[in-house]
Amino acid sequence: MHKSILRWAGGKHWLTKHISDYLPHHFNNYHEPFVGGASVFLYINKLCHINKQIFLNDSNIELINAYQIL
């Protein structure tokens, strides 16, 4: 999956057009405390290599449940 399945209020999809020059090619661990629509994570996961673990979180329990089901 390379594109978010959700449109999220306050989404950061617009940011993906501007951050590629600032990203490393490799990450050890990736932490995203407010995943929302996951646009930034999906972009980084496509562009960079994450070596170890990925930690995605959000305070919206229904959202996290939906991602776990998917």
N, C-alpha and C positions, 0 to 999 in steps of 0.2 A: 504494500500500500504506500503510495507516494503523495497522495493528496487527502486532506482531511475529509471525512464523511459528514462533518458538522460545520455549520456556520455558527460561530460563537461570538457573543457580544464582547467587544474588546479584543477580538481575534488579532493575531500577529502575522497573518499571511503576508501583509504588505511588507513586513520586515525582511522576509526571505529574499527579496530583491536587492537588499542592501548589505547583507552581512557576510556574504561568501568570502570577500577579501580579508575578513577579520577572523575567520575560523581556522583552527589547526586542522591538519589532515587526519590526525588520530586523537582519540579521547581514551583515557583509561576508563573512567566511569562517567555516566551522563546523568545529571539530576535536573528534573524540571518540577518545581513545587506546585505550579499552577498550569496544568496541561491544557485545560480547556478543549479547544478543537484539535489540538496536537499539531498544528501547522509547522511550528518551529522544529519540533522533534522529528517529524516526518521528513522535513527538508534536510536537517542535519544528518539524519540516519541514511539518507540517500547519498549525500555528498561526502561524508566523512566515515572513517572506520572507528567504531566504538569497541575497544579491546575487551572490556570486562563486563560491567553490569550497567543496566539502564534502570533508573528509578523515576517513574512518572507518578505524580500525585495531584490531587485536587481535593478541595473541601466538599465538592458536590458528590455525594455518595452515589446518586443515580448515574451520574456521568461515568464514574469509575466502574460501576457495575456493568454499564453498557460496554465499555472497553474490554472488560474481562470476558463478557459473553462473546464478543466478536473475536 
